Amino acid sequence: MSSRRAVTGGGAGGAAATRGDAMDDLRARAEGLFPGGVNSPVRAFGAVGRPPLVLAAGAGPRVRDADGRWYLDYIGSWGPAILGHAHPAVVEAVRAAALDGFALGATGPREVELGELVRAAMPSLERLRFTSSGTEAAMSAVRLARGATGRDLVVKFSGGYHGHSDGLLVEAGSGVATLAIPGSAGVPAAIASATIVVPYNDPDAVAAAFAAHPGRIAAVIVEPVAANAGVLPPAPGFLERLRAITMADGALLVFDEVITGFRVGPGGAQGRFGIRPDLTVLGKIVGGGMPVGAYGGRADLMGLVAPAGPVYQAGTLSGHPLAMAAGAATLRLLTPDRYDALEAAGARLEAGLRAAAAAAGTPVGITRVGSLLTVFFRSGAPATAEEAFAADRAAYARFFGAMLDAGVLLAPSPFEAWFLSLAHGEGELDETAAAAAAAFAAVEAGR
Ligand SMILES: *Cc1c(COP(=O)(O)O)cnc(C)c1O
């Protein structure tokens, strides 16, 4: 799979690739069009002090910039590209769907097919609904939790990302169990104050929030493996405590598996750790690289969603046939043995990175769950976002730059996961470890 170079690209990126200055031109035009030059903030390179890449094509484990240079890719479309880029089966499924027309404004066969695949893999989703993004799905799950419980407050964890809806774009207020403050300009304080932010991996803080607001919390929403502050594995017993605390108070447990779903195992984190949430939020892999989200869970709860019930939620392009086709083609290829392969690849890369850091004398904390990992420039693995954010950002920027110069593309932020794919073979993983050995040495040389 890793040797595929099917995509040669057309349009501006492909044609201009021979010029060698296409990227500068596109970057300048993007900066004149989009805030910060990007259509999503994570695509900016401000945190690593480099001009942002313009990526024109992807094939297997690699991506190609607009000047024609290829990189071994660990951004993975920020999660969806678990098969690598432009997998032939997914491309063919999308092509076939396109020939049937785009969204037709009614239920279609591909929604039913993908819905059944999802439920077969994650039985807690007795009923589900597709949306066009993870943001919408998380926002809708929270609305449903409030509608179902008649309660307003929601608990989330610092460093947890659940999309950019107002109530979930918040920061911790002062002190545990206090109400949150806006995490963005434009979020009303009144909306932020319906959310309580507590540290990840701190079940006592969750218990304290419930003790401070008994009978008032609708739901706890959690990434069962936090992956938006770098990868933070759940401490043993953490998810179990969340299940017990919510159940005892009549609140709902919402797993945001937008990243972990179909990533850390065939049944997501809930399958891997054996916890059954009331509601689950999906996105990324379930759309095979197309815009998608989904939420689902207990049939009695989902029965409250319009038009079956009083909780309104809708979407003109929800369940889009191209997205459904890409998702179904992806899930069909993710047989259980593929997760063994991802686990082995993750372990190989982790071992290579640990050896490289040790050889250079660089203190690192490496966290990993399956094919998700983060190298934190601090000694020891962090357990919370607060500990993660204390890592050495300048060291990461030097590491990132050295890796990029060696042809390995990491997330342009120290607090993101590395996303492995099934297209990353042993050769690519060893190439990465070799590049990392030199990059850690460059970090030490720069201190
Ligand atoms: C990416 C992400 C979202 C938001 O999904 P979008 O499709 O970007 O709106 C929500 N939750 C988690 C855990 C994510 O990583």
The ligand as an ORCA input file, in Angstrom:
! r2SCAN-3c Opt
* xyz 0 1
  C     -12.251     16.840     15.499
  C     -13.033     16.642     16.750
  C     -14.340     17.147     16.899
  C     -14.962     18.059     15.889
  O     -15.167     17.422     14.657
  P     -15.286     18.365     13.340
  O     -15.661     17.392     12.268
  O     -13.933     18.982     13.159
  O     -16.337     19.366     13.605
  C     -15.057     16.793     18.022
  N     -14.516     16.005     18.969
  C     -13.271     15.521     18.876
  C     -12.745     14.619     19.947
  C     -12.471     15.839     17.780
  O     -11.210     15.405     17.728
*
